[in-house]
Amino acid sequence: MAAYVIGVDVGYGNTKTAHTCFSSGVKKLPGKPPLATRVIETTDGFYAIGNGKVSVQKSKTEDESMRVLTMAAIAEELKKNGVTVADVYLGVGVPLTRMGAEKKSFMDYYLKNRRLIYKYEDVQYSVTLLSVDVFPQGYAGVVSFMKDFHKSALVIDIGSWTVDILPINEFVPDQTRCKSLPLGTITCMNEINEALRQNLGQEADETTIKEVMIYGTSDIPSEYLNIIKTGLSIYAANLMDQIRALNFNSDLTQFIFIGGGATIINHFLPEEDKKNALILDDVSINAKGYEGLIRHKMGGKS
């Protein structure tokens, strides 16, 4: 049986693998739904995946949502290979600031059910977890890019709920100065919708705002587009102000922007503020990083 290395980055907003991204919503259904799209069936029942977001918790291991999302993510990766029965080396992550507190609980959470038998979109999957590795988010995503870093660098991982900051000096993470700021893209979207309500008496859905975040524009009416673009510009400027307030100097330290929110920096931060920045706006960067670290650990196998 073939073995697969699969990295899964379960965020509060989105769940990412090397090749897929879907919203981290999990809703248990009363019975089998008429459509099987993004539906997981386990011995506990049916779960709809991708509607809304998982609730913010003290730890993602408090309920089954993270496991169900991971099962869907594994199925998506196996589906691309035409495989339904597989051994898997799983890589997941937690913020570096919480590695000490959560690494073991994450490993225990996944390893208590090494054998996963379930249906995804009406196709049965049989997955055996050969191992589970827990890596620091952000750092895992940039390891393969560190050859391009300056001696003083700051990794800024912009997620849905938080912005995680990791200083790297002489290519070594400085764990004493790690920060997690409650300034994720959800806060930006909330501010934008407040501005839309005040000015137009209407709101924009998340998909519309994300389109402008990712591409810098949209074919929506100009009165909406202008307010959304202004809100994204304000968010980018405020984020830079918050980082500088922590005594990080963008003239002397290279800022490395990653995560789903990195596209906001790419499109809406003035060029003069990006002159010493590296923007890695691949939403799957952490998941790919987990896979790379597992393969390195295995000596390049699988």
GUTOR-555575 format. One record per residue (C-alpha): x, y, z; residue in three letters. Coordinates in steps of 0.2 Angstrom, whole numbers, padded with zeros to 4 digits, always signed. Example, Ala and Ser with C-alpha at 12.3 -4.5 7.8 and 13.67 -1.06 7.14 Angstrom:
REM residues 2
+0062-0022+0039ala +0068-0005+0036ser 
***
This chain:
REM residues 302
+0000+0000+0000met +0007+0017-0005ala +0010+0029+0009ala +0007+0048+0008tyr +0014+0063+0016val +0000+0075+0019ile +0001+0092+0028gly -0016+0100+0035val -0017+0117+0041asp -0033+0119+0051val -0037+0137+0054gly -0052+0145+0061tyr -0056+0153+0044gly -0050+0140+0032asn -0043+0123+0031thr -0028+0121+0019lys -0018+0107+0011thr -0005+0108-0002ala -0018+0108-0016his -0035+0113-0008thr -0043+0126+0003cys -0060+0126+0010phe -0069+0136+0024ser -0067+0128+0041ser -0085+0126+0045gly -0092+0110+0053val -0111+0107+0055lys -0118+0090+0061lys -0133+0086+0051leu -0149+0077+0057pro -0148+0064+0043gly -0141+0061+0026lys -0142+0076+0015pro -0149+0076-0003pro -0132+0082-0009leu -0115+0074-0004ala -0104+0088-0009thr -0092+0092+0006arg -0101+0080+0017val -0092+0068+0029ile -0101+0052+0035glu -0094+0043+0051thr -0101+0031+0063thr -0107+0047+0073asp -0117+0054+0059gly -0116+0066+0044phe -0106+0082+0044tyr -0107+0097+0032ala -0090+0104+0029ile -0086+0122+0023gly -0101+0132+0029asn -0096+0146+0041gly -0081+0144+0053lys -0077+0134+0068val -0080+0143+0084ser -0064+0150+0093val -0059+0139+0107gln -0046+0138+0120lys -0039+0123+0111ser -0044+0116+0094lys -0044+0098+0103thr -0059+0102+0113glu -0071+0094+0101asp -0072+0084+0085glu -0072+0098+0073ser -0053+0098+0069met -0053+0079+0066arg -0068+0080+0054val -0060+0095+0045leu -0043+0085+0044thr -0053+0069+0037met -0060+0080+0024ala -0043+0087+0019ala -0035+0070+0018ile -0049+0064+0007ala -0047+0079-0004glu -0028+0075-0006glu -0031+0057-0009leu -0045+0060-0022lys -0032+0069-0032lys -0022+0053-0033asn -0037+0042-0036gly -0034+0033-0020val -0046+0028-0006thr -0036+0017+0005val -0019+0024+0011ala -0006+0025+0025asp -0003+0043+0029val +0011+0053+0037tyr +0001+0068+0044leu +0008+0085+0048gly -0001+0098+0057val +0004+0114+0066gly +0001+0125+0081val +0007+0143+0084pro +0025+0144+0090leu +0019+0153+0106thr +0008+0138+0110arg +0020+0123+0105met +0025+0119+0123gly +0007+0119+0129ala -0002+0110+0115glu +0010+0099+0105lys +0007+0084+0115lys -0012+0086+0116ser -0012+0088+0097phe -0003+0072+0095met -0014+0063+0107asp -0029+0070+0099tyr -0025+0063+0082tyr -0016+0047+0087leu -0031+0041+0098lys -0039+0036+0082asn -0026+0031+0070arg -0038+0021+0059arg -0050+0032+0050leu -0064+0024+0041ile -0077+0036+0034tyr -0086+0042+0018lys -0082+0059+0010tyr -0094+0064-0004glu -0101+0046-0004asp -0084+0038-0007val -0077+0027+0007gln -0060+0030+0013tyr -0049+0020+0024ser -0034+0029+0031val -0021+0023+0043thr -0011+0037+0052leu +0007+0030+0052leu +0013+0045+0062ser +0008+0063+0067val +0020+0077+0067asp +0016+0094+0075val +0026+0109+0069phe +0026+0127+0073pro +0015+0137+0061gln +0023+0151+0052gly +0041+0144+0054tyr +0037+0128+0046ala +0030+0138+0031gly +0045+0148+0028val +0059+0136+0031val +0062+0132+0013ser +0063+0151+0009phe +0075+0156+0023met +0090+0156+0010lys +0081+0172+0004asp +0080+0180+0021phe +0091+0194+0028his +0100+0191+0044lys +0087+0201+0053ser +0069+0195+0048ala +0052+0195+0055leu +0039+0182+0049val +0021+0189+0050ile +0008+0176+0048asp -0009+0184+0044ile -0023+0172+0048gly -0042+0174+0050ser -0042+0178+0069trp -0024+0182+0073thr -0008+0189+0067val +0007+0178+0073asp +0024+0187+0073ile +0040+0177+0074leu +0057+0186+0074pro +0072+0177+0065ile +0089+0182+0069asn +0104+0175+0059glu +0091+0162+0053phe +0087+0156+0070val +0069+0159+0078pro +0069+0171+0093asp +0055+0162+0103gln +0057+0175+0117thr +0049+0189+0106arg +0035+0179+0098cys +0018+0188+0098lys +0001+0183+0093ser -0010+0198+0090leu -0029+0198+0088pro -0029+0207+0072leu -0033+0194+0059gly -0043+0197+0043thr -0060+0194+0052ile -0057+0210+0061thr -0054+0219+0044cys -0070+0212+0037met -0080+0217+0052asn -0073+0235+0050glu -0077+0235+0031ile -0095+0230+0034asn -0097+0243+0047glu -0091+0256+0035ala -0103+0249+0022leu -0118+0250+0034arg -0114+0267+0039gln -0112+0273+0021asn -0123+0262+0010leu -0135+0254+0023gly -0129+0237+0016gln -0116+0224+0019glu -0104+0213+0008ala -0103+0194+0010asp -0086+0187+0015glu -0083+0180-0003thr -0085+0197-0010thr -0072+0205+0002ile -0060+0191-0001lys -0061+0193-0019glu -0054+0211-0017val -0042+0205-0004met -0035+0192-0016ile -0035+0201-0033tyr -0035+0219-0027gly -0051+0223-0037thr -0068+0216-0042ser -0082+0220-0054asp -0094+0225-0040ile -0102+0242-0040pro -0089+0256-0038ser -0097+0263-0022glu -0094+0246-0013tyr -0077+0243-0021leu -0071+0260-0015asn -0076+0257+0003ile -0069+0239+0003ile -0052+0245-0004lys -0051+0259+0008thr -0055+0247+0023gly -0041+0235+0017leu -0029+0250+0015ser -0033+0255+0033ile -0030+0238+0039tyr -0013+0236+0031ala -0008+0253+0038ala -0014+0249+0055asn -0005+0232+0055leu +0011+0240+0051met +0009+0253+0065asp +0005+0239+0077gln +0021+0229+0072ile +0032+0245+0073arg +0025+0248+0090ala +0033+0232+0096leu +0050+0240+0091asn +0052+0231+0075phe +0060+0242+0062asn +0056+0239+0044ser +0071+0249+0038asp +0083+0237+0046leu +0072+0221+0048thr +0065+0211+0033gln +0047+0209+0035phe +0041+0192+0028ile +0022+0192+0026phe +0013+0175+0024ile -0004+0168+0027gly -0021+0171+0018gly -0020+0190+0023gly -0003+0192+0014ala -0013+0197-0001thr -0019+0212+0008ile -0001+0218+0010ile +0003+0214-0008asn -0011+0225-0015his -0015+0238-0002phe +0001+0243+0007leu +0010+0257-0001pro +0026+0253-0010glu +0037+0263+0001glu +0032+0251+0015asp +0036+0236+0005lys +0054+0240+0000lys +0061+0229+0013asn +0048+0215+0013ala +0045+0198+0006leu +0027+0193+0002ile +0023+0175+0001leu +0005+0174-0002asp +0002+0156-0005asp -0012+0151+0007val -0005+0133+0008ser +0012+0138+0013ile +0011+0131+0030asn +0003+0114+0024ala +0017+0113+0011lys +0030+0117+0025gly +0023+0103+0036tyr +0025+0091+0021glu +0043+0097+0017gly +0048+0095+0035leu +0041+0077+0036ile +0050+0072+0020arg +0066+0080+0027his +0064+0070+0043lys +0062+0054+0033met +0077+0057+0022gly +0067+0063+0007gly +0056+0047+0006lys +0038+0047+0001ser 
***
